[in-house]
Amino acid sequence: MTKIALDKTDRKILSILQADGRLSNQDVAEQVALSPSPCLRRIKRLEEAGVIRQYVALLDPDKIGLGLLAYVNVRLEKHSEAAAHSNARALGAANAPPSPRADFADSVAQWPEVVACYAMTGEMDYLLRVHVEDMDHFSRFMMATLLRHPAVLDVKSSFALQRIKDTTALPLV
């Protein structure tokens, strides 16, 4: 990954947009003491460079009926991974089935309850952030979806009791 050089003005623009992505270019320009044209050029450059990935509306999960937040650690079967590589070599790369890790990643992308998934170091292979209505919904998701995936060996779940900090803003140091 190429790190993009950001000056003080770029960082201020990013900070402003992280706080409120709906601000007009005129409003952002005023806050960073630029005229609108150079401000817009900077924003476009940051978008084209991929520094600004997208603009979104952040929803309150409680207000849309997703009041239970769970973090789920997932461990995949290691011998499945080795078997898949062995079979792939035997079949030739063109006919090789997807690895259990790739299959798991493809599956996770289709599960709407999972809003974030990270490959991890340590004891577990993945960390999932799961938003569901309630414990019944979580149970259905676990039993009918996650635990039925053929590569899943073990899961450990933790539930959020209280939101202390929840931000999408990255530190701009």
Number of C-alpha atoms within 10 A of each C-alpha: 3 5 7 10 6 13 8 11 14 18 15 16 19 22 16 17 19 16 12 13 15 13 12 12 17 14 13 24 18 12 12 16 11 14 13 16 12 11 21 17 11 15 20 13 14 18 13 11 13 11 14 15 10 8 11 8 8 7 8 10 14 13 8 9 12 16 15 18 23 19 18 20 21 23 18 20 16 14 11 17 17 13 13 17 18 13 16 17 13 11 12 10 11 8 11 15 14 14 18 23 20 12 14 18 15 12 13 19 13 9 13 11 20 18 12 14 17 12 13 13 9 6 9 16 19 20 20 19 18 22 22 21 16 13 14 10 14 18 13 11 18 16 11 11 13 20 15 12 17 13 21 19 14 14 17 11 14 11 13 11 9 7 7 6 5 6 7 8 12 9 7 11 5
